Amino acid sequence: MSVRTALILVGCTLITLIASLVSGAAGYLARRDQATYPQALTRAAITFAATLTLAAALTTALEAISA
């Protein structure tokens, strides 16, 4: 395995971990704000998807700049 491949795998793992932590925090804060469990789960899922989308957009932009 090349160094580039290893760095990509580490980056993907890190982004997924950060997205999970952010979505967990969003769900917790939603519950603290008196949201029902389905509403809190929906907010957490939307936050997870938004975090991954933002990471993909940033990665694409950085790749375009460096190319």
PDB file of N, CA, C and O in Angstrom, chain B, residues numbered from 101:
ATOM      1  N   MET B 101       0.856  -1.171   0.000  1.00  0.00           N
ATOM      2  CA  MET B 101       0.000   0.000   0.000  1.00  0.00           C
ATOM      3  C   MET B 101       0.903   1.236   0.000  1.00  0.00           C
ATOM      4  O   MET B 101       1.866   1.332   0.761  1.00  0.00           O
ATOM      5  N   SER B 102       0.562   2.157  -0.867  1.00  0.00           N
ATOM      6  CA  SER B 102       1.376   3.363  -0.967  1.00  0.00           C
ATOM      7  C   SER B 102       1.016   4.338   0.158  1.00  0.00           C
ATOM      8  O   SER B 102      -0.004   4.199   0.833  1.00  0.00           O
ATOM      9  N   VAL B 103       1.876   5.305   0.328  1.00  0.00           N
ATOM     10  CA  VAL B 103       1.657   6.319   1.363  1.00  0.00           C
ATOM     11  C   VAL B 103       0.412   7.138   1.047  1.00  0.00           C
ATOM     12  O   VAL B 103      -0.352   7.491   1.946  1.00  0.00           O
ATOM     13  N   ARG B 104       0.211   7.439  -0.233  1.00  0.00           N
ATOM     14  CA  ARG B 104      -0.968   8.227  -0.639  1.00  0.00           C
ATOM     15  C   ARG B 104      -2.260   7.493  -0.287  1.00  0.00           C
ATOM     16  O   ARG B 104      -3.202   8.097   0.224  1.00  0.00           O
ATOM     17  N   THR B 105      -2.301   6.198  -0.558  1.00  0.00           N
ATOM     18  CA  THR B 105      -3.482   5.398  -0.238  1.00  0.00           C
ATOM     19  C   THR B 105      -3.723   5.362   1.264  1.00  0.00           C
ATOM     20  O   THR B 105      -4.861   5.470   1.721  1.00  0.00           O
ATOM     21  N   ALA B 106      -2.662   5.213   2.017  1.00  0.00           N
ATOM     22  CA  ALA B 106      -2.797   5.187   3.478  1.00  0.00           C
ATOM     23  C   ALA B 106      -3.320   6.518   4.008  1.00  0.00           C
ATOM     24  O   ALA B 106      -4.161   6.543   4.907  1.00  0.00           O
ATOM     25  N   LEU B 107      -2.828   7.615   3.460  1.00  0.00           N
ATOM     26  CA  LEU B 107      -3.300   8.928   3.894  1.00  0.00           C
ATOM     27  C   LEU B 107      -4.763   9.146   3.531  1.00  0.00           C
ATOM     28  O   LEU B 107      -5.510   9.752   4.299  1.00  0.00           O
ATOM     29  N   ILE B 108      -5.171   8.661   2.378  1.00  0.00           N
ATOM     30  CA  ILE B 108      -6.576   8.781   1.987  1.00  0.00           C
ATOM     31  C   ILE B 108      -7.458   7.980   2.937  1.00  0.00           C
ATOM     32  O   ILE B 108      -8.513   8.463   3.348  1.00  0.00           O
ATOM     33  N   LEU B 109      -7.048   6.769   3.290  1.00  0.00           N
ATOM     34  CA  LEU B 109      -7.822   5.951   4.223  1.00  0.00           C
ATOM     35  C   LEU B 109      -7.895   6.582   5.611  1.00  0.00           C
ATOM     36  O   LEU B 109      -8.950   6.565   6.246  1.00  0.00           O
ATOM     37  N   VAL B 110      -6.798   7.131   6.078  1.00  0.00           N
ATOM     38  CA  VAL B 110      -6.795   7.806   7.377  1.00  0.00           C
ATOM     39  C   VAL B 110      -7.690   9.036   7.339  1.00  0.00           C
ATOM     40  O   VAL B 110      -8.419   9.307   8.293  1.00  0.00           O
ATOM     41  N   GLY B 111      -7.638   9.781   6.240  1.00  0.00           N
ATOM     42  CA  GLY B 111      -8.490  10.961   6.096  1.00  0.00           C
ATOM     43  C   GLY B 111      -9.967  10.603   6.087  1.00  0.00           C
ATOM     44  O   GLY B 111     -10.774  11.268   6.738  1.00  0.00           O
ATOM     45  N   CYS B 112     -10.326   9.558   5.353  1.00  0.00           N
ATOM     46  CA  CYS B 112     -11.728   9.121   5.317  1.00  0.00           C
ATOM     47  C   CYS B 112     -12.205   8.659   6.688  1.00  0.00           C
ATOM     48  O   CYS B 112     -13.331   8.948   7.091  1.00  0.00           O
ATOM     49  N   THR B 113     -11.352   7.949   7.394  1.00  0.00           N
ATOM     50  CA  THR B 113     -11.706   7.501   8.738  1.00  0.00           C
ATOM     51  C   THR B 113     -11.890   8.686   9.675  1.00  0.00           C
ATOM     52  O   THR B 113     -12.831   8.715  10.468  1.00  0.00           O
ATOM     53  N   LEU B 114     -11.002   9.652   9.585  1.00  0.00           N
ATOM     54  CA  LEU B 114     -11.095  10.834  10.432  1.00  0.00           C
ATOM     55  C   LEU B 114     -12.355  11.641  10.135  1.00  0.00           C
ATOM     56  O   LEU B 114     -13.027  12.104  11.056  1.00  0.00           O
ATOM     57  N   ILE B 115     -12.676  11.809   8.856  1.00  0.00           N
ATOM     58  CA  ILE B 115     -13.873  12.558   8.479  1.00  0.00           C
ATOM     59  C   ILE B 115     -15.126  11.853   8.972  1.00  0.00           C
ATOM     60  O   ILE B 115     -16.053  12.502   9.456  1.00  0.00           O
ATOM     61  N   THR B 116     -15.164  10.518   8.853  1.00  0.00           N
ATOM     62  CA  THR B 116     -16.318   9.762   9.326  1.00  0.00           C
ATOM     63  C   THR B 116     -16.451   9.863  10.842  1.00  0.00           C
ATOM     64  O   THR B 116     -17.563   9.977  11.356  1.00  0.00           O
ATOM     65  N   LEU B 117     -15.350   9.822  11.551  1.00  0.00           N
ATOM     66  CA  LEU B 117     -15.378   9.960  13.007  1.00  0.00           C
ATOM     67  C   LEU B 117     -15.880  11.342  13.416  1.00  0.00           C
ATOM     68  O   LEU B 117     -16.705  11.464  14.321  1.00  0.00           O
ATOM     69  N   ILE B 118     -15.391  12.368  12.758  1.00  0.00           N
ATOM     70  CA  ILE B 118     -15.835  13.730  13.071  1.00  0.00           C
ATOM     71  C   ILE B 118     -17.314  13.896  12.763  1.00  0.00           C
ATOM     72  O   ILE B 118     -18.040  14.515  13.542  1.00  0.00           O
ATOM     73  N   ALA B 119     -17.774  13.350  11.632  1.00  0.00           N
ATOM     74  CA  ALA B 119     -19.193  13.439  11.277  1.00  0.00           C
ATOM     75  C   ALA B 119     -20.058  12.714  12.306  1.00  0.00           C
ATOM     76  O   ALA B 119     -21.143  13.185  12.647  1.00  0.00           O
ATOM     77  N   SER B 120     -19.588  11.581  12.798  1.00  0.00           N
ATOM     78  CA  SER B 120     -20.337  10.843  13.818  1.00  0.00           C
ATOM     79  C   SER B 120     -20.427  11.634  15.121  1.00  0.00           C
ATOM     80  O   SER B 120     -21.487  11.693  15.744  1.00  0.00           O
ATOM     81  N   LEU B 121     -19.324  12.236  15.524  1.00  0.00           N
ATOM     82  CA  LEU B 121     -19.323  13.024  16.755  1.00  0.00           C
ATOM     83  C   LEU B 121     -20.225  14.253  16.638  1.00  0.00           C
ATOM     84  O   LEU B 121     -20.951  14.588  17.574  1.00  0.00           O
ATOM     85  N   VAL B 122     -20.175  14.914  15.496  1.00  0.00           N
ATOM     86  CA  VAL B 122     -21.009  16.104  15.286  1.00  0.00           C
ATOM     87  C   VAL B 122     -22.483  15.723  15.265  1.00  0.00           C
ATOM     88  O   VAL B 122     -23.315  16.427  15.837  1.00  0.00           O
ATOM     89  N   SER B 123     -22.810  14.611  14.607  1.00  0.00           N
ATOM     90  CA  SER B 123     -24.216  14.206  14.553  1.00  0.00           C
ATOM     91  C   SER B 123     -24.710  13.748  15.922  1.00  0.00           C
ATOM     92  O   SER B 123     -25.868  13.981  16.268  1.00  0.00           O
ATOM     93  N   GLY B 124     -23.855  13.105  16.698  1.00  0.00           N
ATOM     94  CA  GLY B 124     -24.238  12.731  18.064  1.00  0.00           C
ATOM     95  C   GLY B 124     -24.511  13.957  18.926  1.00  0.00           C
ATOM     96  O   GLY B 124     -25.457  13.980  19.713  1.00  0.00           O
ATOM     97  N   ALA B 125     -23.674  14.969  18.767  1.00  0.00           N
ATOM     98  CA  ALA B 125     -23.888  16.215  19.510  1.00  0.00           C
ATOM     99  C   ALA B 125     -25.178  16.898  19.075  1.00  0.00           C
ATOM    100  O   ALA B 125     -25.902  17.444  19.907  1.00  0.00           O
ATOM    101  N   ALA B 126     -25.468  16.871  17.777  1.00  0.00           N
ATOM    102  CA  ALA B 126     -26.703  17.492  17.285  1.00  0.00           C
ATOM    103  C   ALA B 126     -27.931  16.768  17.834  1.00  0.00           C
ATOM    104  O   ALA B 126     -28.909  17.404  18.228  1.00  0.00           O
ATOM    105  N   GLY B 127     -27.877  15.442  17.858  1.00  0.00           N
ATOM    106  CA  GLY B 127     -28.986  14.676  18.421  1.00  0.00           C
ATOM    107  C   GLY B 127     -29.169  14.935  19.909  1.00  0.00           C
ATOM    108  O   GLY B 127     -30.293  15.067  20.392  1.00  0.00           O
ATOM    109  N   TYR B 128     -28.065  15.006  20.627  1.00  0.00           N
ATOM    110  CA  TYR B 128     -28.129  15.294  22.062  1.00  0.00           C
ATOM    111  C   TYR B 128     -28.720  16.677  22.314  1.00  0.00           C
ATOM    112  O   TYR B 128     -29.590  16.836  23.171  1.00  0.00           O
ATOM    113  N   LEU B 129     -28.254  17.672  21.575  1.00  0.00           N
ATOM    114  CA  LEU B 129     -28.776  19.025  21.756  1.00  0.00           C
ATOM    115  C   LEU B 129     -30.246  19.123  21.366  1.00  0.00           C
ATOM    116  O   LEU B 129     -31.001  19.890  21.962  1.00  0.00           O
ATOM    117  N   ALA B 130     -30.648  18.348  20.369  1.00  0.00           N
ATOM    118  CA  ALA B 130     -32.061  18.339  19.982  1.00  0.00           C
ATOM    119  C   ALA B 130     -32.916  17.766  21.114  1.00  0.00           C
ATOM    120  O   ALA B 130     -33.992  18.284  21.411  1.00  0.00           O
ATOM    121  N   ARG B 131     -32.427  16.693  21.743  1.00  0.00           N
ATOM    122  CA  ARG B 131     -33.177  16.124  22.862  1.00  0.00           C
ATOM    123  C   ARG B 131     -33.234  17.091  24.041  1.00  0.00           C
ATOM    124  O   ARG B 131     -34.255  17.181  24.722  1.00  0.00           O
ATOM    125  N   ARG B 132     -32.154  17.804  24.279  1.00  0.00           N
ATOM    126  CA  ARG B 132     -32.134  18.795  25.364  1.00  0.00           C
ATOM    127  C   ARG B 132     -33.105  19.937  25.086  1.00  0.00           C
ATOM    128  O   ARG B 132     -33.558  20.623  26.003  1.00  0.00           O
ATOM    129  N   ASP B 133     -33.419  20.130  23.797  1.00  0.00           N
ATOM    130  CA  ASP B 133     -34.338  21.186  23.386  1.00  0.00           C
ATOM    131  C   ASP B 133     -35.781  20.663  23.316  1.00  0.00           C
ATOM    132  O   ASP B 133     -36.632  21.255  22.652  1.00  0.00           O
ATOM    133  N   GLN B 134     -36.041  19.548  24.009  1.00  0.00           N
ATOM    134  CA  GLN B 134     -37.374  18.943  24.118  1.00  0.00           C
ATOM    135  C   GLN B 134     -37.885  18.357  22.806  1.00  0.00           C
ATOM    136  O   GLN B 134     -39.099  18.262  22.625  1.00  0.00           O
ATOM    137  N   ALA B 135     -37.017  17.963  21.892  1.00  0.00           N
ATOM    138  CA  ALA B 135     -37.443  17.294  20.666  1.00  0.00           C
ATOM    139  C   ALA B 135     -37.739  15.830  20.984  1.00  0.00           C
ATOM    140  O   ALA B 135     -37.159  15.260  21.908  1.00  0.00           O
ATOM    141  N   THR B 136     -38.637  15.232  20.220  1.00  0.00           N
ATOM    142  CA  THR B 136     -38.909  13.817  20.413  1.00  0.00           C
ATOM    143  C   THR B 136     -37.734  13.006  19.866  1.00  0.00           C
ATOM    144  O   THR B 136     -36.867  13.540  19.175  1.00  0.00           O
ATOM    145  N   TYR B 137     -37.720  11.711  20.184  1.00  0.00           N
ATOM    146  CA  TYR B 137     -36.627  10.871  19.708  1.00  0.00           C
ATOM    147  C   TYR B 137     -36.558  10.815  18.178  1.00  0.00           C
ATOM    148  O   TYR B 137     -35.464  10.911  17.622  1.00  0.00           O
ATOM    149  N   PRO B 138     -37.693  10.664  17.478  1.00  0.00           N
ATOM    150  CA  PRO B 138     -37.599  10.678  16.012  1.00  0.00           C
ATOM    151  C   PRO B 138     -37.092  12.011  15.453  1.00  0.00           C
ATOM    152  O   PRO B 138     -36.340  12.024  14.478  1.00  0.00           O
ATOM    153  N   GLN B 139     -37.492  13.112  16.052  1.00  0.00           N
ATOM    154  CA  GLN B 139     -37.009  14.419  15.600  1.00  0.00           C
ATOM    155  C   GLN B 139     -35.515  14.554  15.852  1.00  0.00           C
ATOM    156  O   GLN B 139     -34.786  15.060  14.999  1.00  0.00           O
ATOM    157  N   ALA B 140     -35.050  14.104  17.020  1.00  0.00           N
ATOM    158  CA  ALA B 140     -33.626  14.188  17.340  1.00  0.00           C
ATOM    159  C   ALA B 140     -32.812  13.297  16.404  1.00  0.00           C
ATOM    160  O   ALA B 140     -31.724  13.678  15.974  1.00  0.00           O
ATOM    161  N   LEU B 141     -33.330  12.122  16.092  1.00  0.00           N
ATOM    162  CA  LEU B 141     -32.628  11.225  15.177  1.00  0.00           C
ATOM    163  C   LEU B 141     -32.571  11.814  13.772  1.00  0.00           C
ATOM    164  O   LEU B 141     -31.567  11.673  13.073  1.00  0.00           O
ATOM    165  N   THR B 142     -33.646  12.469  13.367  1.00  0.00           N
ATOM    166  CA  THR B 142     -33.666  13.114  12.056  1.00  0.00           C
ATOM    167  C   THR B 142     -32.648  14.247  11.992  1.00  0.00           C
ATOM    168  O   THR B 142     -31.931  14.380  11.001  1.00  0.00           O
ATOM    169  N   ARG B 143     -32.581  15.057  13.035  1.00  0.00           N
ATOM    170  CA  ARG B 143     -31.598  16.151  13.061  1.00  0.00           C
ATOM    171  C   ARG B 143     -30.173  15.603  13.046  1.00  0.00           C
ATOM    172  O   ARG B 143     -29.296  16.163  12.388  1.00  0.00           O
ATOM    173  N   ALA B 144     -29.946  14.511  13.770  1.00  0.00           N
ATOM    174  CA  ALA B 144     -28.614  13.905  13.785  1.00  0.00           C
ATOM    175  C   ALA B 144     -28.243  13.365  12.406  1.00  0.00           C
ATOM    176  O   ALA B 144     -27.106  13.524  11.963  1.00  0.00           O
ATOM    177  N   ALA B 145     -29.196  12.729  11.727  1.00  0.00           N
ATOM    178  CA  ALA B 145     -28.922  12.186  10.397  1.00  0.00           C
ATOM    179  C   ALA B 145     -28.658  13.290   9.384  1.00  0.00           C
ATOM    180  O   ALA B 145     -27.770  13.162   8.542  1.00  0.00           O
ATOM    181  N   ILE B 146     -29.417  14.364   9.461  1.00  0.00           N
ATOM    182  CA  ILE B 146     -29.202  15.491   8.552  1.00  0.00           C
ATOM    183  C   ILE B 146     -27.837  16.121   8.805  1.00  0.00           C
ATOM    184  O   ILE B 146     -27.138  16.491   7.862  1.00  0.00           O
ATOM    185  N   THR B 147     -27.460  16.242  10.061  1.00  0.00           N
ATOM    186  CA  THR B 147     -26.156  16.809  10.395  1.00  0.00           C
ATOM    187  C   THR B 147     -25.023  15.911   9.906  1.00  0.00           C
ATOM    188  O   THR B 147     -24.010  16.405   9.411  1.00  0.00           O
ATOM    189  N   PHE B 148     -25.188  14.590  10.044  1.00  0.00           N
ATOM    190  CA  PHE B 148     -24.177  13.656   9.561  1.00  0.00           C
ATOM    191  C   PHE B 148     -23.993  13.800   8.054  1.00  0.00           C
ATOM    192  O   PHE B 148     -22.867  13.881   7.562  1.00  0.00           O
ATOM    193  N   ALA B 149     -25.107  13.830   7.330  1.00  0.00           N
ATOM    194  CA  ALA B 149     -25.034  13.965   5.870  1.00  0.00           C
ATOM    195  C   ALA B 149     -24.435  15.306   5.459  1.00  0.00           C
ATOM    196  O   ALA B 149     -23.662  15.373   4.504  1.00  0.00           O
ATOM    197  N   ALA B 150     -24.786  16.367   6.169  1.00  0.00           N
ATOM    198  CA  ALA B 150     -24.251  17.686   5.843  1.00  0.00           C
ATOM    199  C   ALA B 150     -22.750  17.752   6.097  1.00  0.00           C
ATOM    200  O   ALA B 150     -22.018  18.375   5.329  1.00  0.00           O
ATOM    201  N   THR B 151     -22.293  17.121   7.160  1.00  0.00           N
ATOM    202  CA  THR B 151     -20.863  17.119   7.467  1.00  0.00           C
ATOM    203  C   THR B 151     -20.079  16.362   6.395  1.00  0.00           C
ATOM    204  O   THR B 151     -19.022  16.819   5.960  1.00  0.00           O
ATOM    205  N   LEU B 152     -20.592  15.215   5.974  1.00  0.00           N
ATOM    206  CA  LEU B 152     -19.919  14.465   4.912  1.00  0.00           C
ATOM    207  C   LEU B 152     -19.939  15.223   3.592  1.00  0.00           C
ATOM    208  O   LEU B 152     -18.965  15.178   2.840  1.00  0.00           O
ATOM    209  N   THR B 153     -21.030  15.914   3.302  1.00  0.00           N
ATOM    210  CA  THR B 153     -21.118  16.707   2.080  1.00  0.00           C
ATOM    211  C   THR B 153     -20.116  17.853   2.106  1.00  0.00           C
ATOM    212  O   THR B 153     -19.455  18.126   1.104  1.00  0.00           O
ATOM    213  N   LEU B 154     -20.005  18.515   3.236  1.00  0.00           N
ATOM    214  CA  LEU B 154     -19.033  19.598   3.372  1.00  0.00           C
ATOM    215  C   LEU B 154     -17.611  19.083   3.207  1.00  0.00           C
ATOM    216  O   LEU B 154     -16.792  19.730   2.554  1.00  0.00           O
ATOM    217  N   ALA B 155     -17.307  17.937   3.786  1.00  0.00           N
ATOM    218  CA  ALA B 155     -15.972  17.363   3.647  1.00  0.00           C
ATOM    219  C   ALA B 155     -15.683  17.005   2.193  1.00  0.00           C
ATOM    220  O   ALA B 155     -14.573  17.224   1.710  1.00  0.00           O
ATOM    221  N   ALA B 156     -16.664  16.462   1.502  1.00  0.00           N
ATOM    222  CA  ALA B 156     -16.470  16.124   0.087  1.00  0.00           C
ATOM    223  C   ALA B 156     -16.258  17.378  -0.755  1.00  0.00           C
ATOM    224  O   ALA B 156     -15.421  17.387  -1.658  1.00  0.00           O
ATOM    225  N   ALA B 157     -17.008  18.431  -0.462  1.00  0.00           N
ATOM    226  CA  ALA B 157     -16.855  19.678  -1.212  1.00  0.00           C
ATOM    227  C   ALA B 157     -15.483  20.303  -0.965  1.00  0.00           C
ATOM    228  O   ALA B 157     -14.846  20.794  -1.897  1.00  0.00           O
ATOM    229  N   LEU B 158     -15.035  20.287   0.275  1.00  0.00           N
ATOM    230  CA  LEU B 158     -13.704  20.825   0.587  1.00  0.00           C
ATOM    231  C   LEU B 158     -12.603  20.009  -0.077  1.00  0.00           C
ATOM    232  O   LEU B 158     -11.632  20.570  -0.583  1.00  0.00           O
ATOM    233  N   THR B 159     -12.750  18.696  -0.076  1.00  0.00           N
ATOM    234  CA  THR B 159     -11.763  17.827  -0.722  1.00  0.00           C
ATOM    235  C   THR B 159     -11.702  18.101  -2.216  1.00  0.00           C
ATOM    236  O   THR B 159     -10.619  18.164  -2.798  1.00  0.00           O
ATOM    237  N   THR B 160     -12.863  18.263  -2.837  1.00  0.00           N
ATOM    238  CA  THR B 160     -12.903  18.559  -4.264  1.00  0.00           C
ATOM    239  C   THR B 160     -12.256  19.902  -4.569  1.00  0.00           C
ATOM    240  O   THR B 160     -11.506  20.033  -5.536  1.00  0.00           O
ATOM    241  N   ALA B 161     -12.548  20.892  -3.743  1.00  0.00           N
ATOM    242  CA  ALA B 161     -11.968  22.211  -3.960  1.00  0.00           C
ATOM    243  C   ALA B 161     -10.446  22.189  -3.783  1.00  0.00           C
ATOM    244  O   ALA B 161      -9.724  22.812  -4.562  1.00  0.00           O
ATOM    245  N   LEU B 162      -9.963  21.487  -2.779  1.00  0.00           N
ATOM    246  CA  LEU B 162      -8.518  21.407  -2.565  1.00  0.00           C
ATOM    247  C   LEU B 162      -7.842  20.648  -3.699  1.00  0.00           C
ATOM    248  O   LEU B 162      -6.731  20.995  -4.102  1.00  0.00           O
ATOM    249  N   GLU B 163      -8.496  19.623  -4.212  1.00  0.00           N
ATOM    250  CA  GLU B 163      -7.931  18.879  -5.339  1.00  0.00           C
ATOM    251  C   GLU B 163      -7.873  19.741  -6.586  1.00  0.00           C
ATOM    252  O   GLU B 163      -6.911  19.657  -7.349  1.00  0.00           O
ATOM    253  N   ALA B 164      -8.888  20.572  -6.805  1.00  0.00           N
ATOM    254  CA  ALA B 164      -8.912  21.452  -7.979  1.00  0.00           C
ATOM    255  C   ALA B 164      -7.832  22.530  -7.871  1.00  0.00           C
ATOM    256  O   ALA B 164      -7.224  22.912  -8.871  1.00  0.00           O
ATOM    257  N   ILE B 165      -7.605  23.010  -6.665  1.00  0.00           N
ATOM    258  CA  ILE B 165      -6.592  24.054  -6.483  1.00  0.00           C
ATOM    259  C   ILE B 165      -5.183  23.485  -6.693  1.00  0.00           C
ATOM    260  O   ILE B 165      -4.329  24.128  -7.303  1.00  0.00           O
ATOM    261  N   SER B 166      -4.956  22.275  -6.181  1.00  0.00           N
ATOM    262  CA  SER B 166      -3.604  21.714  -6.251  1.00  0.00           C
ATOM    263  C   SER B 166      -3.287  21.137  -7.630  1.00  0.00           C
ATOM    264  O   SER B 166      -2.117  20.914  -7.939  1.00  0.00           O
ATOM    265  N   ALA B 167      -4.281  20.893  -8.451  1.00  0.00           N
ATOM    266  CA  ALA B 167      -4.018  20.298  -9.769  1.00  0.00           C
ATOM    267  C   ALA B 167      -3.547  21.319 -10.788  1.00  0.00           C
ATOM    268  O   ALA B 167      -3.287  20.968 -11.939  1.00  0.00           O
TER     269      ALA B 167
END
